Amino acid sequence: MLTWLDSKIIKSTRDDFNFNYEYKVEIGEFDRLTDDLKFKFNKLKDLEIAGFETNGLTRYYSKSRDNLESVNTDFNACMSQNLKNSKVVVFKDGVLTKIEETLNSFK
């Protein structure tokens, strides 16, 4: 049995998390949710879709994933609900970045 006496404190810096990317599906930007969109979002409730308002429009995203494979599964679920404007996006340190940059980081 491990106790707190067995714990080891490790110092880390922000640079230690260089590959800390957050993948999401950006479902789209809407001024209001129609009944059809509400129905589709309800069918995708496992994706924990949340909206963020800017300039009178709300942009909707799926929950965060830590790898591209998982978010691609979420993307396919959105496409199965005919949410054609959906796309995979990635954030690094909370800032939207290009997927190509994340892929290049692993080369």
PDB file as gemmi writes it, atoms N, CA and C in Angstrom:
CRYST1    1.000    1.000    1.000  90.00  90.00  90.00 P 1                      
ATOM      1  N   MET A   1       0.842  -1.175   0.000  1.00  0.00           N  
ATOM      2  CA  MET A   1       0.000   0.000   0.000  1.00  0.00           C  
ATOM      3  C   MET A   1       0.891   1.243   0.000  1.00  0.00           C  
ATOM      4  N   LEU A   2       0.627   2.145  -0.953  1.00  0.00           N  
ATOM      5  CA  LEU A   2       1.377   3.385  -1.025  1.00  0.00           C  
ATOM      6  C   LEU A   2       0.737   4.436  -0.130  1.00  0.00           C  
ATOM      7  N   THR A   3       1.565   5.241   0.490  1.00  0.00           N  
ATOM      8  CA  THR A   3       1.081   6.343   1.315  1.00  0.00           C  
ATOM      9  C   THR A   3       1.705   7.625   0.803  1.00  0.00           C  
ATOM     10  N   TRP A   4       1.336   8.742   1.397  1.00  0.00           N  
ATOM     11  CA  TRP A   4       1.907  10.011   0.976  1.00  0.00           C  
ATOM     12  C   TRP A   4       3.407  10.036   1.210  1.00  0.00           C  
ATOM     13  N   LEU A   5       3.908   9.214   2.121  1.00  0.00           N  
ATOM     14  CA  LEU A   5       5.351   9.144   2.355  1.00  0.00           C  
ATOM     15  C   LEU A   5       6.085   8.564   1.150  1.00  0.00           C  
ATOM     16  N   ASP A   6       5.366   7.786   0.344  1.00  0.00           N  
ATOM     17  CA  ASP A   6       5.966   7.188  -0.843  1.00  0.00           C  
ATOM     18  C   ASP A   6       5.937   8.130  -2.040  1.00  0.00           C  
ATOM     19  N   SER A   7       5.255   9.259  -1.893  1.00  0.00           N  
ATOM     20  CA  SER A   7       5.103  10.193  -3.007  1.00  0.00           C  
ATOM     21  C   SER A   7       6.401  10.943  -3.251  1.00  0.00           C  
ATOM     22  N   LYS A   8       6.582  11.315  -4.486  1.00  0.00           N  
ATOM     23  CA  LYS A   8       7.764  12.074  -4.868  1.00  0.00           C  
ATOM     24  C   LYS A   8       7.299  13.326  -5.594  1.00  0.00           C  
ATOM     25  N   ILE A   9       7.762  14.471  -5.154  1.00  0.00           N  
ATOM     26  CA  ILE A   9       7.386  15.729  -5.786  1.00  0.00           C  
ATOM     27  C   ILE A   9       8.344  15.990  -6.934  1.00  0.00           C  
ATOM     28  N   ILE A  10       7.768  16.261  -8.087  1.00  0.00           N  
ATOM     29  CA  ILE A  10       8.559  16.512  -9.288  1.00  0.00           C  
ATOM     30  C   ILE A  10       8.269  17.917  -9.759  1.00  0.00           C  
ATOM     31  N   LYS A  11       9.312  18.696  -9.995  1.00  0.00           N  
ATOM     32  CA  LYS A  11       9.129  20.032 -10.541  1.00  0.00           C  
ATOM     33  C   LYS A  11       8.934  19.927 -12.043  1.00  0.00           C  
ATOM     34  N   SER A  12       8.040  20.754 -12.555  1.00  0.00           N  
ATOM     35  CA  SER A  12       7.827  20.781 -14.004  1.00  0.00           C  
ATOM     36  C   SER A  12       7.614  22.225 -14.430  1.00  0.00           C  
ATOM     37  N   THR A  13       7.822  22.456 -15.691  1.00  0.00           N  
ATOM     38  CA  THR A  13       7.609  23.778 -16.258  1.00  0.00           C  
ATOM     39  C   THR A  13       6.624  23.664 -17.405  1.00  0.00           C  
ATOM     40  N   ARG A  14       6.195  24.807 -17.887  1.00  0.00           N  
ATOM     41  CA  ARG A  14       5.259  24.818 -19.008  1.00  0.00           C  
ATOM     42  C   ARG A  14       5.847  24.116 -20.236  1.00  0.00           C  
ATOM     43  N   ASP A  15       7.165  24.230 -20.427  1.00  0.00           N  
ATOM     44  CA  ASP A  15       7.813  23.586 -21.569  1.00  0.00           C  
ATOM     45  C   ASP A  15       7.714  22.071 -21.509  1.00  0.00           C  
ATOM     46  N   ASP A  16       7.530  21.520 -20.317  1.00  0.00           N  
ATOM     47  CA  ASP A  16       7.390  20.072 -20.186  1.00  0.00           C  
ATOM     48  C   ASP A  16       6.105  19.570 -20.836  1.00  0.00           C  
ATOM     49  N   PHE A  17       5.176  20.476 -21.099  1.00  0.00           N  
ATOM     50  CA  PHE A  17       3.897  20.097 -21.684  1.00  0.00           C  
ATOM     51  C   PHE A  17       3.798  20.582 -23.118  1.00  0.00           C  
ATOM     52  N   ASN A  18       4.894  20.507 -23.839  1.00  0.00           N  
ATOM     53  CA  ASN A  18       5.004  20.996 -25.207  1.00  0.00           C  
ATOM     54  C   ASN A  18       3.994  20.356 -26.146  1.00  0.00           C  
ATOM     55  N   PHE A  19       3.625  19.117 -25.911  1.00  0.00           N  
ATOM     56  CA  PHE A  19       2.723  18.401 -26.812  1.00  0.00           C  
ATOM     57  C   PHE A  19       1.321  18.291 -26.224  1.00  0.00           C  
ATOM     58  N   ASN A  20       0.938  19.259 -25.412  1.00  0.00           N  
ATOM     59  CA  ASN A  20      -0.356  19.244 -24.757  1.00  0.00           C  
ATOM     60  C   ASN A  20      -1.402  19.905 -25.652  1.00  0.00           C  
ATOM     61  N   TYR A  21      -2.007  19.121 -26.524  1.00  0.00           N  
ATOM     62  CA  TYR A  21      -2.998  19.622 -27.462  1.00  0.00           C  
ATOM     63  C   TYR A  21      -4.391  19.192 -27.033  1.00  0.00           C  
ATOM     64  N   GLU A  22      -5.366  20.012 -27.382  1.00  0.00           N  
ATOM     65  CA  GLU A  22      -6.762  19.758 -27.051  1.00  0.00           C  
ATOM     66  C   GLU A  22      -7.543  19.726 -28.368  1.00  0.00           C  
ATOM     67  N   TYR A  23      -8.063  18.564 -28.707  1.00  0.00           N  
ATOM     68  CA  TYR A  23      -8.804  18.381 -29.952  1.00  0.00           C  
ATOM     69  C   TYR A  23     -10.304  18.440 -29.679  1.00  0.00           C  
ATOM     70  N   LYS A  24     -11.034  19.108 -30.579  1.00  0.00           N  
ATOM     71  CA  LYS A  24     -12.492  19.212 -30.470  1.00  0.00           C  
ATOM     72  C   LYS A  24     -13.092  19.155 -31.863  1.00  0.00           C  
ATOM     73  N   VAL A  25     -14.396  18.928 -31.914  1.00  0.00           N  
ATOM     74  CA  VAL A  25     -15.134  19.111 -33.158  1.00  0.00           C  
ATOM     75  C   VAL A  25     -15.837  20.455 -33.049  1.00  0.00           C  
ATOM     76  N   GLU A  26     -15.557  21.333 -33.998  1.00  0.00           N  
ATOM     77  CA  GLU A  26     -16.311  22.579 -34.106  1.00  0.00           C  
ATOM     78  C   GLU A  26     -17.516  22.262 -34.973  1.00  0.00           C  
ATOM     79  N   ILE A  27     -18.688  22.314 -34.378  1.00  0.00           N  
ATOM     80  CA  ILE A  27     -19.906  21.887 -35.066  1.00  0.00           C  
ATOM     81  C   ILE A  27     -20.469  22.991 -35.947  1.00  0.00           C  
ATOM     82  N   GLY A  28     -20.330  24.202 -35.520  1.00  0.00           N  
ATOM     83  CA  GLY A  28     -20.820  25.317 -36.322  1.00  0.00           C  
ATOM     84  C   GLY A  28     -21.135  26.518 -35.472  1.00  0.00           C  
ATOM     85  N   GLU A  29     -21.516  27.574 -36.161  1.00  0.00           N  
ATOM     86  CA  GLU A  29     -21.859  28.836 -35.516  1.00  0.00           C  
ATOM     87  C   GLU A  29     -23.298  29.182 -35.884  1.00  0.00           C  
ATOM     88  N   PHE A  30     -24.116  29.438 -34.866  1.00  0.00           N  
ATOM     89  CA  PHE A  30     -25.542  29.649 -35.084  1.00  0.00           C  
ATOM     90  C   PHE A  30     -26.023  30.836 -34.261  1.00  0.00           C  
ATOM     91  N   ASP A  31     -27.010  31.563 -34.797  1.00  0.00           N  
ATOM     92  CA  ASP A  31     -27.595  32.650 -34.020  1.00  0.00           C  
ATOM     93  C   ASP A  31     -28.645  32.128 -33.054  1.00  0.00           C  
ATOM     94  N   ARG A  32     -29.213  30.963 -33.374  1.00  0.00           N  
ATOM     95  CA  ARG A  32     -30.149  30.301 -32.458  1.00  0.00           C  
ATOM     96  C   ARG A  32     -30.189  28.814 -32.800  1.00  0.00           C  
ATOM     97  N   LEU A  33     -30.613  28.021 -31.828  1.00  0.00           N  
ATOM     98  CA  LEU A  33     -30.735  26.586 -32.057  1.00  0.00           C  
ATOM     99  C   LEU A  33     -32.158  26.253 -32.473  1.00  0.00           C  
ATOM    100  N   THR A  34     -32.302  25.695 -33.650  1.00  0.00           N  
ATOM    101  CA  THR A  34     -33.609  25.240 -34.111  1.00  0.00           C  
ATOM    102  C   THR A  34     -33.965  23.950 -33.386  1.00  0.00           C  
ATOM    103  N   ASP A  35     -35.216  23.538 -33.497  1.00  0.00           N  
ATOM    104  CA  ASP A  35     -35.629  22.266 -32.893  1.00  0.00           C  
ATOM    105  C   ASP A  35     -34.845  21.112 -33.497  1.00  0.00           C  
ATOM    106  N   ASP A  36     -34.554  21.189 -34.808  1.00  0.00           N  
ATOM    107  CA  ASP A  36     -33.784  20.140 -35.477  1.00  0.00           C  
ATOM    108  C   ASP A  36     -32.376  20.037 -34.892  1.00  0.00           C  
ATOM    109  N   LEU A  37     -31.714  21.188 -34.670  1.00  0.00           N  
ATOM    110  CA  LEU A  37     -30.379  21.168 -34.076  1.00  0.00           C  
ATOM    111  C   LEU A  37     -30.420  20.653 -32.644  1.00  0.00           C  
ATOM    112  N   LYS A  38     -31.416  21.071 -31.881  1.00  0.00           N  
ATOM    113  CA  LYS A  38     -31.553  20.580 -30.503  1.00  0.00           C  
ATOM    114  C   LYS A  38     -31.702  19.062 -30.491  1.00  0.00           C  
ATOM    115  N   PHE A  39     -32.490  18.534 -31.425  1.00  0.00           N  
ATOM    116  CA  PHE A  39     -32.693  17.092 -31.526  1.00  0.00           C  
ATOM    117  C   PHE A  39     -31.367  16.389 -31.834  1.00  0.00           C  
ATOM    118  N   LYS A  40     -30.616  16.945 -32.790  1.00  0.00           N  
ATOM    119  CA  LYS A  40     -29.325  16.346 -33.165  1.00  0.00           C  
ATOM    120  C   LYS A  40     -28.330  16.435 -32.016  1.00  0.00           C  
ATOM    121  N   PHE A  41     -28.267  17.579 -31.353  1.00  0.00           N  
ATOM    122  CA  PHE A  41     -27.361  17.728 -30.215  1.00  0.00           C  
ATOM    123  C   PHE A  41     -27.729  16.752 -29.108  1.00  0.00           C  
ATOM    124  N   ASN A  42     -29.008  16.528 -28.891  1.00  0.00           N  
ATOM    125  CA  ASN A  42     -29.447  15.578 -27.874  1.00  0.00           C  
ATOM    126  C   ASN A  42     -28.995  14.157 -28.232  1.00  0.00           C  
ATOM    127  N   LYS A  43     -29.028  13.821 -29.515  1.00  0.00           N  
ATOM    128  CA  LYS A  43     -28.561  12.501 -29.940  1.00  0.00           C  
ATOM    129  C   LYS A  43     -27.054  12.357 -29.746  1.00  0.00           C  
ATOM    130  N   LEU A  44     -26.358  13.484 -29.675  1.00  0.00           N  
ATOM    131  CA  LEU A  44     -24.906  13.493 -29.491  1.00  0.00           C  
ATOM    132  C   LEU A  44     -24.524  13.917 -28.071  1.00  0.00           C  
ATOM    133  N   LYS A  45     -25.389  13.658 -27.102  1.00  0.00           N  
ATOM    134  CA  LYS A  45     -25.162  14.163 -25.740  1.00  0.00           C  
ATOM    135  C   LYS A  45     -23.863  13.649 -25.121  1.00  0.00           C  
ATOM    136  N   ASP A  46     -23.365  12.501 -25.585  1.00  0.00           N  
ATOM    137  CA  ASP A  46     -22.089  11.994 -25.073  1.00  0.00           C  
ATOM    138  C   ASP A  46     -20.921  12.903 -25.450  1.00  0.00           C  
ATOM    139  N   LEU A  47     -21.112  13.752 -26.460  1.00  0.00           N  
ATOM    140  CA  LEU A  47     -20.052  14.675 -26.880  1.00  0.00           C  
ATOM    141  C   LEU A  47     -20.017  15.942 -26.023  1.00  0.00           C  
ATOM    142  N   GLU A  48     -21.007  16.087 -25.137  1.00  0.00           N  
ATOM    143  CA  GLU A  48     -21.063  17.224 -24.208  1.00  0.00           C  
ATOM    144  C   GLU A  48     -20.897  18.552 -24.951  1.00  0.00           C  
ATOM    145  N   ILE A  49     -21.710  18.764 -25.953  1.00  0.00           N  
ATOM    146  CA  ILE A  49     -21.624  19.951 -26.805  1.00  0.00           C  
ATOM    147  C   ILE A  49     -21.901  21.207 -25.983  1.00  0.00           C  
ATOM    148  N   ALA A  50     -21.018  22.189 -26.144  1.00  0.00           N  
ATOM    149  CA  ALA A  50     -21.150  23.458 -25.421  1.00  0.00           C  
ATOM    150  C   ALA A  50     -20.967  24.607 -26.397  1.00  0.00           C  
ATOM    151  N   GLY A  51     -21.683  25.697 -26.129  1.00  0.00           N  
ATOM    152  CA  GLY A  51     -21.603  26.866 -26.986  1.00  0.00           C  
ATOM    153  C   GLY A  51     -20.842  28.005 -26.336  1.00  0.00           C  
ATOM    154  N   PHE A  52     -20.164  28.785 -27.186  1.00  0.00           N  
ATOM    155  CA  PHE A  52     -19.417  29.955 -26.740  1.00  0.00           C  
ATOM    156  C   PHE A  52     -19.825  31.126 -27.622  1.00  0.00           C  
ATOM    157  N   GLU A  53     -20.363  32.163 -26.985  1.00  0.00           N  
ATOM    158  CA  GLU A  53     -20.918  33.290 -27.737  1.00  0.00           C  
ATOM    159  C   GLU A  53     -19.862  34.345 -28.040  1.00  0.00           C  
ATOM    160  N   THR A  54     -19.878  34.807 -29.288  1.00  0.00           N  
ATOM    161  CA  THR A  54     -19.059  35.942 -29.709  1.00  0.00           C  
ATOM    162  C   THR A  54     -19.818  36.691 -30.792  1.00  0.00           C  
ATOM    163  N   ASN A  55     -19.907  37.995 -30.629  1.00  0.00           N  
ATOM    164  CA  ASN A  55     -20.550  38.864 -31.622  1.00  0.00           C  
ATOM    165  C   ASN A  55     -21.974  38.441 -31.981  1.00  0.00           C  
ATOM    166  N   GLY A  56     -22.747  38.006 -31.006  1.00  0.00           N  
ATOM    167  CA  GLY A  56     -24.144  37.664 -31.231  1.00  0.00           C  
ATOM    168  C   GLY A  56     -24.384  36.277 -31.800  1.00  0.00           C  
ATOM    169  N   LEU A  57     -23.326  35.560 -32.131  1.00  0.00           N  
ATOM    170  CA  LEU A  57     -23.458  34.189 -32.624  1.00  0.00           C  
ATOM    171  C   LEU A  57     -22.832  33.251 -31.605  1.00  0.00           C  
ATOM    172  N   THR A  58     -23.318  32.019 -31.592  1.00  0.00           N  
ATOM    173  CA  THR A  58     -22.769  31.021 -30.682  1.00  0.00           C  
ATOM    174  C   THR A  58     -22.098  29.934 -31.498  1.00  0.00           C  
ATOM    175  N   ARG A  59     -20.837  29.676 -31.184  1.00  0.00           N  
ATOM    176  CA  ARG A  59     -20.071  28.614 -31.841  1.00  0.00           C  
ATOM    177  C   ARG A  59     -20.090  27.406 -30.914  1.00  0.00           C  
ATOM    178  N   TYR A  60     -20.431  26.249 -31.471  1.00  0.00           N  
ATOM    179  CA  TYR A  60     -20.592  25.025 -30.689  1.00  0.00           C  
ATOM    180  C   TYR A  60     -19.437  24.070 -30.931  1.00  0.00           C  
ATOM    181  N   TYR A  61     -18.953  23.492 -29.808  1.00  0.00           N  
ATOM    182  CA  TYR A  61     -17.847  22.544 -29.835  1.00  0.00           C  
ATOM    183  C   TYR A  61     -18.206  21.288 -29.053  1.00  0.00           C  
ATOM    184  N   SER A  62     -17.594  20.181 -29.436  1.00  0.00           N  
ATOM    185  CA  SER A  62     -17.693  18.957 -28.654  1.00  0.00           C  
ATOM    186  C   SER A  62     -16.731  19.050 -27.468  1.00  0.00           C  
ATOM    187  N   LYS A  63     -16.776  18.061 -26.602  1.00  0.00           N  
ATOM    188  CA  LYS A  63     -15.843  18.033 -25.478  1.00  0.00           C  
ATOM    189  C   LYS A  63     -14.420  17.834 -25.994  1.00  0.00           C  
ATOM    190  N   SER A  64     -13.465  18.133 -25.156  1.00  0.00           N  
ATOM    191  CA  SER A  64     -12.054  18.024 -25.523  1.00  0.00           C  
ATOM    192  C   SER A  64     -11.593  16.576 -25.518  1.00  0.00           C  
ATOM    193  N   ARG A  65     -10.727  16.292 -26.451  1.00  0.00           N  
ATOM    194  CA  ARG A  65     -10.064  14.987 -26.526  1.00  0.00           C  
ATOM    195  C   ARG A  65      -8.558  15.234 -26.557  1.00  0.00           C  
ATOM    196  N   ASP A  66      -7.798  14.233 -26.127  1.00  0.00           N  
ATOM    197  CA  ASP A  66      -6.352  14.429 -26.115  1.00  0.00           C  
ATOM    198  C   ASP A  66      -5.637  13.750 -27.276  1.00  0.00           C  
ATOM    199  N   ASN A  67      -6.410  13.191 -28.219  1.00  0.00           N  
ATOM    200  CA  ASN A  67      -5.757  12.610 -29.392  1.00  0.00           C  
ATOM    201  C   ASN A  67      -6.665  12.703 -30.610  1.00  0.00           C  
ATOM    202  N   LEU A  68      -6.024  12.666 -31.755  1.00  0.00           N  
ATOM    203  CA  LEU A  68      -6.724  12.846 -33.016  1.00  0.00           C  
ATOM    204  C   LEU A  68      -7.691  11.700 -33.318  1.00  0.00           C  
ATOM    205  N   GLU A  69      -7.333  10.495 -32.930  1.00  0.00           N  
ATOM    206  CA  GLU A  69      -8.202   9.344 -33.204  1.00  0.00           C  
ATOM    207  C   GLU A  69      -9.552   9.478 -32.510  1.00  0.00           C  
ATOM    208  N   SER A  70      -9.529   9.890 -31.255  1.00  0.00           N  
ATOM    209  CA  SER A  70     -10.780  10.037 -30.495  1.00  0.00           C  
ATOM    210  C   SER A  70     -11.664  11.134 -31.073  1.00  0.00           C  
ATOM    211  N   VAL A  71     -11.060  12.259 -31.460  1.00  0.00           N  
ATOM    212  CA  VAL A  71     -11.863  13.348 -32.000  1.00  0.00           C  
ATOM    213  C   VAL A  71     -12.401  12.989 -33.384  1.00  0.00           C  
ATOM    214  N   ASN A  72     -11.687  12.153 -34.126  1.00  0.00           N  
ATOM    215  CA  ASN A  72     -12.212  11.710 -35.420  1.00  0.00           C  
ATOM    216  C   ASN A  72     -13.466  10.863 -35.239  1.00  0.00           C  
ATOM    217  N   THR A  73     -13.523  10.090 -34.177  1.00  0.00           N  
ATOM    218  CA  THR A  73     -14.738   9.329 -33.862  1.00  0.00           C  
ATOM    219  C   THR A  73     -15.893  10.286 -33.572  1.00  0.00           C  
ATOM    220  N   ASP A  74     -15.612  11.354 -32.818  1.00  0.00           N  
ATOM    221  CA  ASP A  74     -16.630  12.369 -32.529  1.00  0.00           C  
ATOM    222  C   ASP A  74     -17.077  13.068 -33.815  1.00  0.00           C  
ATOM    223  N   PHE A  75     -16.122  13.373 -34.682  1.00  0.00           N  
ATOM    224  CA  PHE A  75     -16.431  14.017 -35.957  1.00  0.00           C  
ATOM    225  C   PHE A  75     -17.369  13.134 -36.787  1.00  0.00           C  
ATOM    226  N   ASN A  76     -17.076  11.846 -36.846  1.00  0.00           N  
ATOM    227  CA  ASN A  76     -17.929  10.920 -37.601  1.00  0.00           C  
ATOM    228  C   ASN A  76     -19.337  10.858 -37.018  1.00  0.00           C  
ATOM    229  N   ALA A  77     -19.456  10.960 -35.704  1.00  0.00           N  
ATOM    230  CA  ALA A  77     -20.778  10.980 -35.067  1.00  0.00           C  
ATOM    231  C   ALA A  77     -21.540  12.234 -35.493  1.00  0.00           C  
ATOM    232  N   CYS A  78     -20.844  13.367 -35.566  1.00  0.00           N  
ATOM    233  CA  CYS A  78     -21.491  14.615 -36.015  1.00  0.00           C  
ATOM    234  C   CYS A  78     -21.933  14.495 -37.465  1.00  0.00           C  
ATOM    235  N   MET A  79     -21.110  13.902 -38.284  1.00  0.00           N  
ATOM    236  CA  MET A  79     -21.458  13.739 -39.692  1.00  0.00           C  
ATOM    237  C   MET A  79     -22.642  12.788 -39.845  1.00  0.00           C  
ATOM    238  N   SER A  80     -22.748  11.792 -38.968  1.00  0.00           N  
ATOM    239  CA  SER A  80     -23.881  10.860 -39.033  1.00  0.00           C  
ATOM    240  C   SER A  80     -25.203  11.561 -38.727  1.00  0.00           C  
ATOM    241  N   GLN A  81     -25.131  12.721 -38.041  1.00  0.00           N  
ATOM    242  CA  GLN A  81     -26.320  13.519 -37.746  1.00  0.00           C  
ATOM    243  C   GLN A  81     -26.507  14.635 -38.777  1.00  0.00           C  
ATOM    244  N   ASN A  82     -25.757  14.535 -39.873  1.00  0.00           N  
ATOM    245  CA  ASN A  82     -25.864  15.480 -40.986  1.00  0.00           C  
ATOM    246  C   ASN A  82     -25.483  16.914 -40.569  1.00  0.00           C  
ATOM    247  N   LEU A  83     -24.516  17.020 -39.655  1.00  0.00           N  
ATOM    248  CA  LEU A  83     -23.989  18.323 -39.258  1.00  0.00           C  
ATOM    249  C   LEU A  83     -22.788  18.612 -40.158  1.00  0.00           C  
ATOM    250  N   LYS A  84     -23.085  19.006 -41.378  1.00  0.00           N  
ATOM    251  CA  LYS A  84     -22.107  19.095 -42.468  1.00  0.00           C  
ATOM    252  C   LYS A  84     -21.043  20.167 -42.275  1.00  0.00           C  
ATOM    253  N   ASN A  85     -21.274  21.153 -41.421  1.00  0.00           N  
ATOM    254  CA  ASN A  85     -20.281  22.197 -41.200  1.00  0.00           C  
ATOM    255  C   ASN A  85     -19.246  21.813 -40.143  1.00  0.00           C  
ATOM    256  N   SER A  86     -19.377  20.624 -39.599  1.00  0.00           N  
ATOM    257  CA  SER A  86     -18.460  20.176 -38.547  1.00  0.00           C  
ATOM    258  C   SER A  86     -17.045  20.019 -39.094  1.00  0.00           C  
ATOM    259  N   LYS A  87     -16.084  20.347 -38.219  1.00  0.00           N  
ATOM    260  CA  LYS A  87     -14.678  20.150 -38.574  1.00  0.00           C  
ATOM    261  C   LYS A  87     -13.866  19.940 -37.306  1.00  0.00           C  
ATOM    262  N   VAL A  88     -12.766  19.230 -37.441  1.00  0.00           N  
ATOM    263  CA  VAL A  88     -11.876  18.990 -36.316  1.00  0.00           C  
ATOM    264  C   VAL A  88     -10.981  20.216 -36.149  1.00  0.00           C  
ATOM    265  N   VAL A  89     -10.876  20.694 -34.907  1.00  0.00           N  
ATOM    266  CA  VAL A  89     -10.003  21.818 -34.590  1.00  0.00           C  
ATOM    267  C   VAL A  89      -9.106  21.424 -33.420  1.00  0.00           C  
ATOM    268  N   VAL A  90      -8.012  22.137 -33.281  1.00  0.00           N  
ATOM    269  CA  VAL A  90      -7.071  21.828 -32.200  1.00  0.00           C  
ATOM    270  C   VAL A  90      -6.640  23.124 -31.523  1.00  0.00           C  
ATOM    271  N   PHE A  91      -6.491  23.038 -30.205  1.00  0.00           N  
ATOM    272  CA  PHE A  91      -6.033  24.160 -29.400  1.00  0.00           C  
ATOM    273  C   PHE A  91      -4.732  23.753 -28.708  1.00  0.00           C  
ATOM    274  N   LYS A  92      -3.802  24.679 -28.639  1.00  0.00           N  
ATOM    275  CA  LYS A  92      -2.581  24.483 -27.860  1.00  0.00           C  
ATOM    276  C   LYS A  92      -2.522  25.622 -26.858  1.00  0.00           C  
ATOM    277  N   ASP A  93      -2.455  25.270 -25.602  1.00  0.00           N  
ATOM    278  CA  ASP A  93      -2.479  26.269 -24.526  1.00  0.00           C  
ATOM    279  C   ASP A  93      -3.695  27.173 -24.644  1.00  0.00           C  
ATOM    280  N   GLY A  94      -4.835  26.629 -25.067  1.00  0.00           N  
ATOM    281  CA  GLY A  94      -6.075  27.373 -25.160  1.00  0.00           C  
ATOM    282  C   GLY A  94      -6.216  28.234 -26.395  1.00  0.00           C  
ATOM    283  N   VAL A  95      -5.232  28.182 -27.288  1.00  0.00           N  
ATOM    284  CA  VAL A  95      -5.249  29.002 -28.495  1.00  0.00           C  
ATOM    285  C   VAL A  95      -5.460  28.110 -29.709  1.00  0.00           C  
ATOM    286  N   LEU A  96      -6.424  28.500 -30.541  1.00  0.00           N  
ATOM    287  CA  LEU A  96      -6.699  27.748 -31.758  1.00  0.00           C  
ATOM    288  C   LEU A  96      -5.452  27.718 -32.630  1.00  0.00           C  
ATOM    289  N   THR A  97      -5.075  26.545 -33.090  1.00  0.00           N  
ATOM    290  CA  THR A  97      -3.906  26.391 -33.944  1.00  0.00           C  
ATOM    291  C   THR A  97      -4.263  25.471 -35.099  1.00  0.00           C  
ATOM    292  N   LYS A  98      -3.334  25.273 -36.000  1.00  0.00           N  
ATOM    293  CA  LYS A  98      -3.586  24.437 -37.171  1.00  0.00           C  
ATOM    294  C   LYS A  98      -3.193  22.995 -36.886  1.00  0.00           C  
ATOM    295  N   ILE A  99      -4.005  22.077 -37.372  1.00  0.00           N  
ATOM    296  CA  ILE A  99      -3.727  20.655 -37.162  1.00  0.00           C  
ATOM    297  C   ILE A  99      -2.377  20.283 -37.762  1.00  0.00           C  
ATOM    298  N   GLU A 100      -2.019  20.882 -38.884  1.00  0.00           N  
ATOM    299  CA  GLU A 100      -0.735  20.585 -39.520  1.00  0.00           C  
ATOM    300  C   GLU A 100       0.431  20.846 -38.567  1.00  0.00           C  
ATOM    301  N   GLU A 101       0.313  21.912 -37.769  1.00  0.00           N  
ATOM    302  CA  GLU A 101       1.366  22.229 -36.802  1.00  0.00           C  
ATOM    303  C   GLU A 101       1.483  21.141 -35.737  1.00  0.00           C  
ATOM    304  N   THR A 102       0.353  20.599 -35.295  1.00  0.00           N  
ATOM    305  CA  THR A 102       0.403  19.549 -34.283  1.00  0.00           C  
ATOM    306  C   THR A 102       0.998  18.289 -34.875  1.00  0.00           C  
ATOM    307  N   LEU A 103       0.649  17.966 -36.102  1.00  0.00           N  
ATOM    308  CA  LEU A 103       1.192  16.760 -36.740  1.00  0.00           C  
ATOM    309  C   LEU A 103       2.692  16.888 -36.947  1.00  0.00           C  
ATOM    310  N   ASN A 104       3.163  18.084 -37.292  1.00  0.00           N  
ATOM    311  CA  ASN A 104       4.594  18.319 -37.486  1.00  0.00           C  
ATOM    312  C   ASN A 104       5.367  18.216 -36.184  1.00  0.00           C  
ATOM    313  N   SER A 105       4.719  18.465 -35.056  1.00  0.00           N  
ATOM    314  CA  SER A 105       5.377  18.389 -33.753  1.00  0.00           C  
ATOM    315  C   SER A 105       5.817  16.975 -33.426  1.00  0.00           C  
ATOM    316  N   PHE A 106       5.180  15.979 -34.033  1.00  0.00           N  
ATOM    317  CA  PHE A 106       5.476  14.591 -33.702  1.00  0.00           C  
ATOM    318  C   PHE A 106       6.431  13.945 -34.689  1.00  0.00           C  
ATOM    319  N   LYS A 107       6.939  14.727 -35.640  1.00  0.00           N  
ATOM    320  CA  LYS A 107       7.882  14.162 -36.624  1.00  0.00           C  
ATOM    321  C   LYS A 107       9.281  14.149 -36.092  1.00  0.00           C  
TER     322      LYS A 107                                                      
END                                                                             
